[in-house]
Amino acid sequence: MYLQICETDGIEELSDEETPGGGRRRLVVVKTLWRGCHNDIKAAFAREATWGAGLKHPQLARVLGLSLLEPPCAALDRGEAACLPTILRRDKKLRNVTVTEDLVVKVSDYAMFCEEFVGDYHIMPDGTPMPLRWMAWESLLMGMFSPASDVWSFGVTVWEILTYCSVKPFDEMNDDQVVANAGEWRCGGRGARVPCAPPPRFRRELYDLMHECWRREPEHRPRFHDLHRFLDRMSHGYKPSLHR
């Protein structure tokens, strides 16, 4: 694979001329690690990239290439979020979502190893960064990941869209307090705080949707099919309901 780094404002000027290898140009996103990062971070980066290279879905940004030279980097397809029934996304933050020129949404992990966002992640003992403030309580405390825990994170992502990512979830808490709050959820939920306060100038139905995503029991949270139907009906002017 031949890789040409281009300025963002020059992307539209790229042509479809052939590359030296005889192929066609393809627009990609390159994510890199910062120089001097620990070896366990590099190992986690390689694991995630290798795992991602084996996934194929039109709405996942697929890993196209990986280099472990300094600084390590991976090239991801910049091209399609519907329900991904068998693929769990542990990091469903808004900055990990891209929209193509054809208005197709793709889910990725662009921000997971980005130095700019390193403060949003807690580094696990094996070097894997985990986004504490976006995670369901059962994922944070018990390592349980499921479509229902992705639904929890999706609720936070909707809130990010409405607030233009101006503040973080649990913005007034430090990481230790976020973990303690997850413990409150585990012990029954009384006194536990939801990740986000109501955004300004919001539709009540949307914040109710988020609260449904943040229900304590995973089996009581809506399915992605329900969320899609809810948002589709809202976009057509109806007053939707998640109750089946």
N, C-alpha and C positions, 0 to 999 in steps of 0.2 A: 504494500500500500504506500503510495506517495502522498505526503502530507505537505500542504502549502498553507502557511499562516497568513491570513488576510485581515486587514483592518475591518471593523464592523461596518463602517460606512462605504466599504468597497465591495460588499457581498453581492449587491445587485449587479455589479459590473462583471462578475465571473461569467465566462462563456462555457459552452459545452464541448470545447475542443478536447481532443484526446490527450491523455497524460502520457509520459514517457513509456509506461507499461502497456499502452494500447487501450486502456479503459477510459471511462468517462469521468468527468469531474463530479464530485459528490460533496455537498456541504455537510460538515460535521461540527460537533462541539468537542473541544479538547479540554479535559479536566486534568489538573496536575496536582501533585503534592508540593508543599513548600520545601525548599532546600534545608537539609539538616534535621528533618523530622526523624523520630525514633524508628528503629527497625521494625518494631511491632506494628506501627502505623503503616509502614510500607507493606508488611505481610498482609495486613487486613485489607489494604487497598487492592493488592493482587488477588486476594480471595474473592472480594466483591466483584471485581472486574471479570475474573474467570467465570464466576457463577452467572453474571449478567450476560456473558457472551453466549451461554447456552440457552437463553430465553428468546423466544421468537413470538411476538404478538404485535399486531399493527399499531397498538397504542402504548407500546413500551419503546423507549429510546435504546436501541440495541447497541451493545458494545461491538465495535468493528475492528479495533486493534488495541494492543497493550504494549507498552514499553516500560521496562524496569530500570533503564538507564537514568542517571541523574539529570533533571528531576523526573521521577516516575510519572507517566501520563497514560491516559486512555482516550481513544477517539470514540465518540458516541454518535449514532445517527441523529441528525437534527431534522428529523422529519415530523404516533397517531394516537378522555378518560371515560371510558365506559367501564362496565363491571368486568374485572379480570378474575373469574371465579376460582382459578386454581393457583394464582400467583399472588403472594402476600407482599405488600409494599410496606416495609417497616418505617419508612421515612416519607410520609405523604405531606411534606411541607410545600407551600406554594412555590418557593423558589426551585423546587424540583419538578415543576410542571412547565412545559413549553407548548407554544401554539405555532403551528406551521403556517406557511403562506396560504394554504387551503383551509385554514381554520380547523385543523385537526389537532387534538390535544394529545400530547405524549407525556408519559410519566417516566421519570429518571431518578438518578441519585447525584445530580450535578453538584449539589452543595455539600455532600457528605464529607468530602475530604478537602474542601476549599478553605484556605487560610482565612479568608474574609469572614467566614461564618463559623470558625472553630469554637467561638464562645457559646454557640447554640447546642453544642454536643458534649456529652459526657463520654470519656474514653473508657471502654470496658477493659478488664484485665487482658483480653486477647488482642487489644488494639483497635477493636471495632468502635467507631463513633456511634452513639445512640442519642436521638433527639428527645431528651427527657420531657420537655414541655409539650410535646406533640403526642406523647404516647399514652395509651390507655393504662389504667392503674394495674391491670393484670399482666400487661406486657412489661411494665416498669419493675414490678415487684416479683413476678413469678416467671418471667420469660415466656409467657403464653401469647403467641401471635395467631391471629385468625382473621377471617373476613370481618368479624365484629370489631376487632381492635383497629382494623383499617377504617371502619366506619367512624369510630371515635376520632381518629386523626383527620378524617374527611371533614368532620364538623368544625375542627380548628381551621382547616384550609378555607372553608366557606367564610369564616370570620375574618381571616387574613384578606380575602378578596374585598370584603365590605369595608375594611379599615385601611386598605392600601398598604398593608404590612407596616403600619406606622408604629406599632408596639408589639412586643412578644406576648405569647400566652403566659399567664401567671407573672406578669411583668413586675409586680411589686414583691415577688418572692425570689430568694436565692435558690440554688439547686437543692440544698439540704431541705429547705422548706417545701419544695415541690415533691420531694420523695416522702416527707412526712405527711403531706396532704394525700398522697396516694395511699399511705397507710390508713388514713381516715376512710377512704373509699373502701378499702379491704375490710375494715371493721364494721361496715354497715352503711357508710355514706353519710351519717348524720354529722353535720359540721364540716363535711368536705366541701371544698370550693370547686366550682366548674372552671375550666381553663380560661374563659374569656367573659368579660362583662359585655352587656349589650352595646353594640356599636352605635354611634350617632346616626340619626336619620335612617333607621333601619325599618324594614317591614317585619311586623311582629311574627308573621308566619315563618320567616327565615330563622329568627332566633329560637322559636319553638322547635324548628327542625334541628338546630344545633343541640338543643337540650335533649332531644330524643337520641341523638348520636352519643350523648354523654351519660346515658343511663347506666346505673351500676352493673346490672346483670347483662353480660354480653348477649344472651339470648333474647333480651327485651329490646335491644337496639334494632332499628330498621335495617333491612337488607339494602344492598345497592340498587336492586331492582325497584324497591319502594322509593328510594331517594330520587332515582331517575324519573319515575312517574310523577312524583311530587313536583319536581322542578320543571318538568315538561308542561304540566297542567298550569303551573304558575306563569310560565312564559306565554301561555295562551290566554291569560286573563281570568282563569278560574281561581277559586279559593280552595286550594287542595287540602287533603287530609292524609296523614300517614296511617290512620287506623284502618285495619283490614277487616 
